[in-house]
Amino acid sequence: MIDLLVTGVAMVLIIEGLAYALAPSLIERMLEAMRDVPLDLRRLIGVSAIAAGTAMLWILQAL
């Protein structure tokens, strides 16, 4: 189980690193745009991402 967690964290770091390495100016523009998004909506997006990721992991484990 711990190996899956470490693998997941490693994948997130790889994807984040690629985004910052390949398109740093796009990341800056996206962060600036996030300032205009209300805090409650950002929280809802975060909770939705957690729910979607949990559902995906649950489905993968079931297969």
N, CA and C of each residue as an Amber inpcrd file, in Angstrom:
protein
   189
   0.8180000  -1.1990000   0.0000000   0.0000000   0.0000000   0.0000000
   0.8580000   1.2590000   0.0000000   1.9180000   1.2440000   0.8200000
   2.7850000   2.4220000   0.8900000   3.4810000   2.6600000  -0.4480000
   3.7750000   1.5780000  -1.1770000   4.4230000   1.7470000  -2.4790000
   3.5070000   2.4520000  -3.4700000   2.2080000   2.2120000  -3.3760000
   1.2590000   2.9190000  -4.2450000   1.1960000   4.4030000  -3.9060000
   1.2440000   4.7150000  -2.6250000   1.2220000   6.1110000  -2.1980000
   2.4660000   6.8430000  -2.6890000   3.6110000   6.2220000  -2.5250000
   4.8640000   6.8380000  -2.9740000   4.8710000   6.9800000  -4.4970000
   4.3590000   5.9790000  -5.1970000   4.2610000   6.0590000  -6.6540000
   3.3620000   7.2120000  -7.0740000   2.2460000   7.3680000  -6.3970000
   1.3330000   8.4690000  -6.7150000   1.9610000   9.8240000  -6.4900000
   2.6510000   9.9870000  -5.3700000   3.3220000  11.2530000  -5.0840000
   4.4140000  11.5150000  -6.1230000   5.1460000  10.4890000  -6.4960000
   6.1820000  10.6420000  -7.5130000   5.5920000  11.0760000  -8.8550000
   4.4610000  10.5070000  -9.2230000   3.8190000  10.8780000 -10.4880000
   3.3630000  12.3430000 -10.4610000   2.8070000  12.7650000  -9.3330000
   2.3920000  14.1660000  -9.2070000   3.5990000  15.0830000  -9.3420000
   4.6960000  14.7490000  -8.7000000   5.9020000  15.5760000  -8.7890000
   6.4360000  15.6390000 -10.2170000   6.3930000  14.5190000 -10.9260000
   6.8520000  14.5020000 -12.3220000   5.9760000  15.4060000 -13.1860000
   4.6760000  15.2880000 -13.0490000   3.7600000  16.0920000 -13.8630000
   3.8930000  17.5730000 -13.5190000   3.9580000  17.9010000 -12.2240000
   4.1460000  19.2970000 -11.8170000   5.4750000  19.8290000 -12.3450000
   6.5170000  19.0400000 -12.2220000   7.8190000  19.4710000 -12.7010000
   7.8300000  19.7220000 -14.2000000   7.1720000  18.8560000 -14.9480000
   7.0820000  19.0590000 -16.3990000   6.3640000  20.3580000 -16.7350000
   5.2820000  20.6390000 -16.0310000   4.5350000  21.8670000 -16.2960000
   5.4050000  23.0930000 -16.0400000   6.1090000  23.1100000 -14.9220000
   6.9710000  24.2560000 -14.6130000   8.1630000  24.3460000 -15.5470000
   8.7000000  23.2130000 -15.9920000   9.8650000  23.2280000 -16.8770000
   9.5000000  23.6140000 -18.3100000   8.3460000  23.1450000 -18.7890000
   7.9850000  23.3590000 -20.1910000   7.1970000  24.6430000 -20.4380000
   6.4420000  25.1170000 -19.4370000   5.6010000  26.2900000 -19.6640000
   5.5280000  27.1720000 -18.4190000   6.6470000  27.7260000 -17.9810000
   6.6160000  28.5280000 -16.7520000   5.7560000  29.7880000 -16.8670000
   5.7380000  30.4100000 -18.0390000   4.9150000  31.6180000 -18.1960000
   3.4260000  31.2740000 -18.1470000   3.0520000  30.1260000 -18.6610000
   1.6530000  29.7030000 -18.5880000   1.2480000  29.4590000 -17.1400000
   2.1370000  28.8760000 -16.3560000   1.8550000  28.6430000 -14.9350000
   1.6360000  29.9840000 -14.2290000   2.4640000  30.9750000 -14.5290000
   2.2910000  32.2970000 -13.9230000   0.9400000  32.8900000 -14.2750000
   0.5420000  32.8000000 -15.5390000  -0.7680000  33.3400000 -15.9540000
  -1.9080000  32.6000000 -15.2720000  -1.7740000  31.2840000 -15.1320000
  -2.8190000  30.5090000 -14.4670000  -2.9300000  30.8990000 -12.9910000
  -1.7990000  31.1110000 -12.3300000  -1.8270000  31.5220000 -10.9270000
  -2.4570000  32.9000000 -10.7670000  -2.1690000  33.8080000 -11.6950000
  -2.7970000  35.1250000 -11.6530000  -4.2990000  35.0180000 -11.8600000
  -4.7230000  34.1440000 -12.7600000  -6.1560000  33.9630000 -13.0130000
  -6.8580000  33.3610000 -11.7970000  -6.1440000  32.5320000 -11.0360000
  -6.7370000  31.9140000  -9.8500000  -7.0990000  32.9500000  -8.7870000
  -6.4210000  34.0900000  -8.8020000  -6.7380000  35.1400000  -7.8310000
  -8.1530000  35.6590000  -8.0210000  -8.6620000  35.5830000  -9.2370000
 -10.0100000  36.0780000  -9.5270000 -11.0930000  35.0720000  -9.1540000
 -10.7230000  33.8300000  -8.9110000 -11.6880000  32.7870000  -8.5640000
 -11.9830000  32.8870000  -7.0640000 -13.2530000  32.9520000  -6.6930000
 -13.5850000  33.0540000  -5.2670000 -13.0550000  31.8650000  -4.4690000
 -12.7440000  32.1290000  -3.1990000 -12.1680000  31.1210000  -2.3250000
 -13.0610000  29.8910000  -2.1980000 -14.3540000  30.0940000  -2.0690000
 -15.2790000  28.9550000  -1.9490000 -15.2640000  28.0730000  -3.1900000
 -15.1580000  28.6860000  -4.3600000 -15.1140000  27.9030000  -5.6010000
 -13.8110000  27.1250000  -5.6950000 -12.6990000  27.7470000  -5.2750000
 -11.4240000  27.0240000  -5.2700000 -11.4820000  25.8340000  -4.3200000
 -12.1260000  26.0200000  -3.1820000 -12.2650000  24.9230000  -2.2260000
 -13.1210000  23.8060000  -2.8380000 -14.2060000  24.1750000  -3.5220000
 -15.0670000  23.1830000  -4.1710000 -14.3140000  22.4190000  -5.2550000
 -13.4900000  23.1150000  -6.0220000 -12.6840000  22.4610000  -7.0530000
 -11.7110000  21.4740000  -6.4040000 -11.1000000  21.8620000  -5.2860000
 -10.1750000  20.9770000  -4.5930000 -10.8620000  19.7320000  -4.0610000
 -12.0300000  19.9080000  -3.4410000 -12.7740000  18.7620000  -2.9150000
 -13.2360000  17.8610000  -4.0580000 -13.6340000  18.4580000  -5.1730000
 -14.0460000  17.6610000  -6.3330000 -12.8780000  16.8560000  -6.8900000
 -11.6930000  17.4580000  -6.9060000 -10.5040000  16.7400000  -7.3810000
 -10.1760000  15.5700000  -6.4500000 -10.3090000  15.7940000  -5.1530000
 -10.0740000  14.7080000  -4.1980000 -11.0730000  13.5790000  -4.4270000
 -12.3400000  13.9290000  -4.6030000 -13.3770000  12.9070000  -4.8210000
 -13.1310000  12.1440000  -6.1180000 -12.7620000  12.8590000  -7.1800000
 -12.5070000  12.1950000  -8.4570000 -11.3000000  11.2630000  -8.3610000
 -10.2350000  11.7230000  -7.7100000  -9.0520000  10.8800000  -7.5430000
  -9.3360000   9.6570000  -6.6990000 -10.1070000   9.8400000  -5.6290000
 -10.4780000   8.7060000  -4.7820000 -11.3160000   7.7010000  -5.5540000
 -12.2660000   8.1940000  -6.3430000 -13.1010000   7.2980000  -7.1470000
 -12.2630000   6.5350000  -8.1720000 -11.3150000   7.2300000  -8.7970000
 -10.4550000   6.5580000  -9.7760000  -9.6330000   5.4570000  -9.1170000
  -9.0590000   5.7480000  -7.9410000  -8.2890000   4.7250000  -7.2360000
  -9.1640000   3.5460000  -6.8240000 -10.3700000   3.8350000  -6.3720000
 -11.2800000   2.7780000  -5.9510000 -11.6360000   1.8830000  -7.1390000
 -11.9060000   2.4930000  -8.2930000 -12.2400000   1.7230000  -9.4970000
 -11.0400000   0.8800000  -9.9320000  -9.8350000   1.4630000  -9.9080000
  -8.6390000   0.7090000 -10.2970000  -8.4030000  -0.4760000  -9.3700000
  -8.6330000  -0.2900000  -8.0760000  -8.4540000  -1.3880000  -7.1330000
  -9.4850000  -2.4840000  -7.3530000 -10.6850000  -2.1030000  -7.7890000
 -11.7550000  -3.0780000  -8.0070000 -11.4910000  -3.9330000  -9.2630000
 -10.7460000  -3.3750000 -10.1980000 -10.4740000  -4.1140000 -11.4460000
  -9.4160000  -5.1050000 -11.2150000
